[in-house]
Amino acid sequence: MTYNPALDGIRALAVIAVLLFHARIPWAQGGMGGVDVFFVLSGYLITRILAGEAAATGTIHLRRFYVRRLRRLYPALLALLATYLVFAPMVFPAVTKDQWLIEPLAGSLYLSDYYRAFGLEPNYLTHLWSLAVEEQFYLLWPLLLLGVTRLERGAAIRVLVVVFIVATAWRAWSALNWANDEQLYYHFDMRLSGLALGGVLGYSRIEARQWVGWLGLAGTIACVLIVSKDDALYYVVGITVTEVAAALLVVGAPAALGRLSWLGKMSYGLYLWHYPLGRWARDLGATPWEQFAFSLVVGLALAAISFHTIEAAFRQVSGRASLDGVKLDA
């Protein structure tokens, strides 16, 4: 699979939406939909690469996949967590000695989604829940693909479509019958649908004209402006609408978005750093736009340092193989 700069451009737009939401910009009440865009895109890329590997070699090398994921994601995460452990007692004085370790511990084990689902405190690293969801997906999805790649292509696609439908129906049923807001928002099983939808697109190798991508972008922007997490039907309809808009954006991938690829390449580091920076600014009395500016500028600076030092070192260790670029030298 050749590198497509537009996909990094989509990452850039998604992370900006999340920053707007976390800064509590009033008109970006649906900015959390940026995470849904990340989920759909991740499911799409991972599935295309793993399905391509299975087609070329007859199998999926699980150990190699897991090692590459850790090399790509873990060093920058550990840098953030180490910084938090050093500075949290100074910048977040409300954190007690007992609380100081538990949140970064959950983050390091990719369990932040369930940590937050049960409403535990503190929550200065609450954004790590989405990384936990993705990592749990990376753990399970290749195992599923090992099985479906042995099926006839149409049957394999139908299996993946069923996974998406069941995950969507499970979240809707849970929202209507038993689960509370935090469980619905953070649980891995409640967020599987976007990743699975991306997997359907990736396995089907669906490509569309760029106007479809522009339609998806318009839909995604509308979700950022209109969809509210506080809406009674958010978990029944809102997330699914955002996922579908993201799917159109991914398969259409307008080439013009490639101009933002530089920011998309920094999106992981920016996502890691922005939330504690924004919380610190908020605690100091910053306005929403000041929070946004501070988390963007300082977060991007720290992301660039991480990208060109820590992450670069591990990219070299991994050789030319890349799942996020997107290119893969076997």
C-alpha positions in Angstrom: 0.0 0.0 0.0 1.5 3.3 -1.1 1.7 6.4 1.1 -1.3 8.7 0.7 -0.6 12.2 2.2 -4.3 12.9 2.3 -4.7 10.3 5.1 -2.3 12.2 7.3 -4.2 15.3 6.4 -7.3 13.6 7.8 -5.4 12.9 11.0 -4.5 16.6 11.2 -8.2 17.6 11.0 -9.2 15.0 13.6 -6.7 16.1 16.2 -7.7 19.8 15.8 -11.3 18.8 16.4 -10.3 17.1 19.6 -8.2 20.0 20.8 -11.2 22.3 20.2 -13.5 20.0 22.2 -11.1 19.6 25.1 -10.6 23.4 25.2 -14.4 23.7 25.5 -14.8 25.9 22.5 -18.6 26.5 22.6 -19.3 25.8 18.9 -17.2 22.6 18.8 -19.4 20.6 21.1 -19.0 17.6 18.8 -15.2 17.8 18.5 -14.9 14.5 20.3 -15.9 13.1 16.9 -12.3 13.5 16.0 -11.6 10.4 18.0 -14.2 8.5 15.9 -12.4 9.7 12.8 -9.1 8.3 14.2 -10.8 5.0 14.9 -12.2 4.6 11.4 -8.9 5.5 9.9 -6.9 3.2 12.1 -9.2 0.3 11.4 -9.0 1.0 7.7 -5.2 1.2 7.6 -4.4 -1.7 9.8 -6.9 -4.0 8.0 -5.5 -3.1 4.5 -2.0 -3.8 5.6 -2.7 -7.0 7.4 -5.0 -8.3 4.7 -2.4 -7.5 2.1 0.2 -9.3 4.1 -2.1 -12.4 4.3 -2.7 -12.3 0.6 1.0 -12.0 -0.2 2.4 -14.5 2.4 -0.6 -16.7 3.3 -0.5 -15.6 6.9 -0.2 -12.7 9.3 3.0 -12.4 11.4 1.5 -11.5 14.7 4.7 -11.1 16.7 6.1 -8.7 14.0 2.9 -6.7 14.0 2.7 -6.4 17.8 6.4 -5.4 18.0 6.0 -2.7 15.4 2.9 -1.3 17.1 4.8 -1.0 20.4 7.8 0.5 18.7 5.6 3.1 17.0 3.4 4.0 20.0 5.1 3.2 23.3 8.3 5.3 23.4 6.3 8.6 23.0 3.7 7.5 25.5 6.4 6.6 28.1 8.0 10.1 27.5 4.6 11.7 28.4 4.1 9.5 31.4 7.6 10.1 32.8 7.1 13.8 32.4 3.8 13.6 34.2 5.3 11.7 37.1 7.9 14.4 37.5 5.8 17.5 37.1 2.2 16.5 38.2 2.7 17.2 41.9 3.8 20.7 41.0 1.3 21.6 38.3 -1.7 19.6 39.6 -1.5 20.1 43.4 -4.9 18.4 43.9 -3.3 15.0 43.0 -2.6 13.1 46.2 0.3 10.8 46.7 -2.0 7.8 46.3 -3.4 9.1 43.0 -0.1 10.2 41.6 0.9 6.8 40.2 -2.4 5.1 39.4 -3.4 7.1 36.3 0.0 6.8 34.5 0.1 3.1 35.5 -3.3 2.6 33.8 -2.0 4.5 30.7 1.2 2.5 30.5 -0.9 -0.8 30.6 -3.4 0.5 28.0 -6.2 0.3 30.5 -7.2 3.9 30.6 -10.5 3.2 28.9 -11.7 1.0 31.8 -10.0 3.2 34.4 -12.2 6.1 33.1 -15.3 3.9 32.6 -15.5 3.4 36.3 -15.1 7.1 37.0 -11.8 6.8 38.9 -9.8 9.9 39.8 -7.6 11.8 38.9 -8.3 12.5 35.3 -5.4 14.6 34.0 -4.5 11.8 31.5 -8.1 10.9 30.7 -7.4 11.3 26.9 -5.3 8.1 27.0 -8.6 6.1 26.9 -8.7 6.2 23.1 -5.1 4.8 22.9 -6.2 2.0 25.1 -9.2 1.3 22.9 -7.0 1.2 19.8 -4.3 -1.0 21.5 -7.0 -3.5 22.5 -8.2 -3.5 19.0 -4.7 -4.1 17.7 -4.5 -7.1 20.1 -7.7 -8.8 18.9 -8.3 -7.7 15.3 -5.3 -9.5 13.7 -6.6 -12.7 15.3 -10.0 -12.2 13.7 -8.3 -11.5 10.4 -6.3 -14.7 10.6 -9.6 -16.5 10.4 -11.5 -14.4 7.9 -8.6 -14.3 5.4 -9.1 -18.0 5.0 -12.6 -17.5 3.8 -13.9 -16.6 0.4 -13.6 -12.8 -0.1 -17.3 -12.1 0.0 -17.8 -14.2 3.1 -14.9 -12.5 4.8 -16.4 -9.1 4.1 -19.8 -10.2 5.4 -18.2 -11.4 8.7 -16.6 -8.0 9.2 -19.9 -6.2 8.4 -21.6 -8.4 11.0 -18.9 -7.3 13.6 -19.7 -3.7 12.8 -23.4 -4.2 13.0 -23.3 -6.1 16.3 -20.9 -3.6 17.9 -23.2 -0.7 16.9 -26.3 -2.6 18.1 -24.7 -3.5 21.4 -23.8 0.2 22.1 -27.3 1.3 21.2 -29.0 -1.4 23.3 -26.7 -0.7 26.2 -27.5 3.1 26.0 -31.2 2.4 26.1 -31.2 -0.3 28.8 -28.3 -0.2 31.3 -25.0 1.5 30.8 -24.1 4.9 32.3 -22.4 7.7 30.4 -18.9 6.9 31.3 -19.2 3.2 30.5 -20.8 4.1 27.1 -18.1 6.7 26.3 -15.0 4.8 27.3 -15.6 1.1 27.1 -13.7 -0.7 24.4 -16.7 -2.7 23.3 -18.8 0.5 23.0 -16.2 1.9 20.6 -15.4 -1.1 18.5 -17.9 -0.1 15.8 -15.7 2.7 14.3 -12.6 0.5 14.2 -14.7 -2.3 12.7 -16.2 0.0 10.1 -12.7 1.0 9.1 -11.8 -2.6 8.9 -14.7 -3.3 6.5 -13.5 -0.5 4.3 -9.9 -1.7 4.4 -10.7 -5.3 3.6 -13.1 -4.3 0.8 -10.4 -2.0 -0.6 -13.1 0.5 -1.3 -12.0 3.6 -3.1 -14.2 6.5 -4.1 -14.0 9.7 -6.0 -12.8 12.8 -4.2 -16.2 14.4 -4.1 -17.2 11.5 -1.7 -14.4 12.6 0.5 -15.5 16.2 0.4 -19.0 15.0 1.3 -17.5 13.1 4.2 -15.6 16.1 5.3 -18.7 18.3 5.3 -20.5 15.6 7.3 -17.7 15.4 9.8 -17.6 19.2 10.2 -21.4 19.2 10.7 -21.0 16.5 13.4 -18.4 18.7 15.2 -20.8 21.6 15.1 -24.1 19.9 15.9 -23.6 16.5 17.6 -23.5 16.8 21.4 -22.3 14.2 23.9 -25.1 15.3 26.1 -27.8 14.4 23.5 -30.0 11.5 24.7 -29.5 9.8 21.3 -25.7 10.4 21.1 -24.8 6.7 21.8 -27.7 5.4 19.7 -27.3 7.6 16.6 -24.7 10.3 17.0 -21.6 8.2 17.1 -22.8 6.1 14.1 -23.5 9.2 12.0 -20.0 10.5 12.8 -18.4 7.1 11.9 -20.3 7.1 8.5 -19.1 10.6 7.7 -15.6 9.6 8.7 -15.8 6.5 6.4 -16.8 8.7 3.4 -13.9 11.0 4.2 -11.4 8.1 4.4 -12.4 6.4 1.2 -12.6 9.7 -0.7 -9.5 11.2 0.9 -9.4 14.5 -1.0 -5.9 15.1 -2.3 -5.9 18.7 -1.1 -5.8 17.5 2.5 -2.3 16.3 1.8 -1.1 19.8 2.4 -1.8 19.1 6.1 0.2 15.9 6.1 3.0 17.5 8.1 0.6 18.1 11.0 -0.9 14.7 10.6 2.5 13.1 11.1 2.7 15.0 14.4 -0.9 14.2 15.4 0.0 11.3 17.7 2.4 13.3 19.8 0.1 16.4 19.7 -2.7 14.2 21.0 -0.5 12.8 23.8 0.6 16.2 25.1 -2.3 18.5 24.5 -4.7 17.4 27.2 -2.5 17.8 30.4 -1.3 21.1 28.9 -4.8 22.3 28.4 -5.9 21.2 31.9 -3.0 23.1 33.4 -3.9 26.2 31.4 -7.5 25.8 32.6 -6.5 25.5 36.2 -4.5 28.7 35.8 -7.7 30.5 34.6 -7.1 30.5 30.9 -10.1 31.2 28.6 -11.1 28.4 26.2 -9.3 30.0 23.2 -6.2 30.5 25.4 -6.4 26.8 26.4 -6.6 25.9 22.7 -3.7 28.1 21.7 -1.5 26.9 24.5 -2.2 23.2 24.0 -1.7 23.5 20.3 1.5 25.6 20.2 3.3 24.0 23.2 1.8 20.5 22.4 3.0 20.8 18.8 6.5 21.8 19.9 6.7 18.9 22.2 5.3 16.6 19.6 7.9 17.7 17.1 10.7 17.1 19.5 9.4 13.7 20.2 8.8 12.9 16.5 12.4 13.9 15.5 14.2 12.3 18.5 12.5 9.5 20.5 10.2 8.3 17.8 12.8 8.7 15.1 15.2 6.5 17.0 12.6 3.7 17.2 11.6 4.2 13.6 15.2 3.5 12.6 15.2 0.4 14.8 12.1 -0.8 12.9 13.8 -0.2 9.6 11.6 0.9 6.7 8.5 -1.0 7.8 5.7 1.3 8.7 2.0 0.9 9.4 1.2 4.6 9.7 3.1 6.0 6.7 1.5 4.0 5.0 4.1 1.8 3.4 5.4 -1.6 4.2 8.6 -3.2 3.2 8.4 -6.9 4.2 
